[in-house]
Amino acid sequence: MSETSPTPDHEPDLVDRALGTLDHALDIVHDKVLRPILLAGRTLAFIFVLFLVGLVLVSVLIIGIIRLFNVYLFANHVWLSYALVGVLSLGAGLVIWRRRRPLPQRKNQHD
């Protein structure tokens, strides 16, 4: 007669414990090592995409301003449009430069 309930055998318990330990170790490695790497990579990818989108938007804005100035303000005197955009860019750069906060100077470590 065959029994319907399995007999307790020590080998499957040993294998189950070994696989459980391996699974636990892999979970720890994933949580401590891989997850921070994946989050850092995802963050860098989002920053890169946002930078590129910002660069495209600024380029389109400058091109639109130059075309607007050339058509409506300076009537075919492109150099005036470029000069005005240059002056506006210089002014924005100077404002940004004035608002900067210098990094604190590091102490010389050889003292």
N, C-alpha and C positions, 0 to 999 in steps of 0.2 A: 504494500500500500504506500502511496505517496502522501506525504504530509502537505497540507496547504499552507501552513505557517513556516517561514524559513527558520532554520536552526541558527542560533547565534554563532557567528563565525568571527574570529578576531581579525582576519585579513581585511575585510571590507571596512571595518572600523578604523584600522590603521590607514588605509588608503583615503577614507573620508576625512580623517583628521589631517593627513598630509596635504590633501587638496584644499581643505579649509584654511590651513596655515598659509599655503601658497596664495590663495585668494585674498586673505587678509594682508599679506605682505605686498601684493600688487596694488591693493586698494590704498595702502599707506604711501607707496611710491607714487601712485597717481595723484593723491591729494597733496603730498608734500613737494613733489618735483614737477610733474607734468602740468598740473593745473596752473601754477604760477607762470610757467613758460607759455602756455596757451593764452592766458589772460594778457601777458605782456605782448605777445605777438598780435593778438586781436586789437589791443590798444594802439600799437604802432600802426597797424593797417588802417584803423579809423582816423588816426591823426594824419597819415599820409593822404588819404582820400579827402579829408577836409581841407588840407593844405592845397591840394590840386584844384578842388572846387573853388576855393578862395582866389587862387591865382587866375583861374579862368574868368571869374566874375570881375576881378579888378581889371584884367585886360580888356574885357568887353566894355566895361564902364569907361575906361580911358579912350578906347576907340570911338565909342558913342559920343563922348564929350568933344573929341576932336572933330568928328563929322558934324556935330551940332554947331560948334563954333564956326567951322568952315562954311557951312551952308547959310546960317542965319545971322551971324555976327560980322564975320570978316570977308564975306563974299569972294571966294577964290583966292584969298591970301593965306595959304596953308601955314606959312612960317609964323604968322601971328597966332594961329591956333596952337601950334607947337610951343611957341614962347609962353602963351598964357597957361597951358597945361604944365609946362616946366616950372613956371613961377608958383603955381598952385602946389605942385609936388614938392618943390623946395620949401615952401611955407609949412606944409604938413610935416615934412621931415624935421624942420627946425623945432616945431612944436613938440613932436615926439622926442627929439633929442633933449629938449629942456626938461621934459617930464621924467626922464630916466632916473633911476636910482642906482648909483654906482655900488658895485659889490664891495663889502668890507675887505680891506687889505689883509692878506694872510700874514701872520707873524713869521719871521724868518726862523726856520727850525734849527739853524746852525748855532744859535745863541746859547 
